[in-house]
């Protein structure tokens, strides 16, 4: 099934399809799940591989935007709870290790920022502020309602809006960067690692640019979990894990 597409294509083995021209969002249904592609402009061939849960690119054209998500509902039901447990448990474990042994995953970035020229460190702050602008705009708009709009408050924004916006920015960017690196010959494992390190570091920095800050360290662990969910199970799984993680975090802060 292909919905809302300007596509000329032909069927490929295994229930997939190959598309030559498309400039809008395409939703594709397969027996094992759903795939979402959002891209504009390519002179070659793009097709969705259902079993691989990845978009496969073989072209010489330029792809301006690639946002990919794929999942099977059965996989989501199993993967998302595991992701939430990993994010909450991981942040707790990282906090304990940091308090007892003064070791945390943010230390390499902290060391690096102390070695580079001040202008580069300031550039890091400007970059994190730029990528965090959508979250700040949403928070400002929510605060401006001053409770006048029903169900528009910090909790609903944290659970419903922030996970969608942030995952589109950071995990969508992660996947686009991974594909771009792979296209230019970077080995698959290296491309995935580089994309995840950059995406998760920016995700944590968008919440707090200081790698010594506890919030940065917490968001770094959560970002790693969300990034793995994106890579293994697709964008919907990352969004749902993020949303439920925020619910668990809010519950913990209110009652413990």
Secondary structure, 3 states (H helix, E strand, C coil): CEECCCCCEEECHHHCEEECCCCCCEEEEECCEEEEEECCCCCCEEEEECCCCEEEEECCCCCCCCEEEEECHHHHHHHHHHHHHHHHHHHHHHHHHHHHHCCCCCHHHHHHHHHCCHHHHHHHHHHHHHHCHHHHHHHHHHHHHCCCCCCCCHHHHHHHHHHHHHHHHHHHHHHHHHHHHHHCCCCHHHHHHHHHHHHHHHHHHHHCCCCCCHHHHHHHHHHHHHHHHHHHHCHHHHHHHHHHHHHHHHHHHHHC
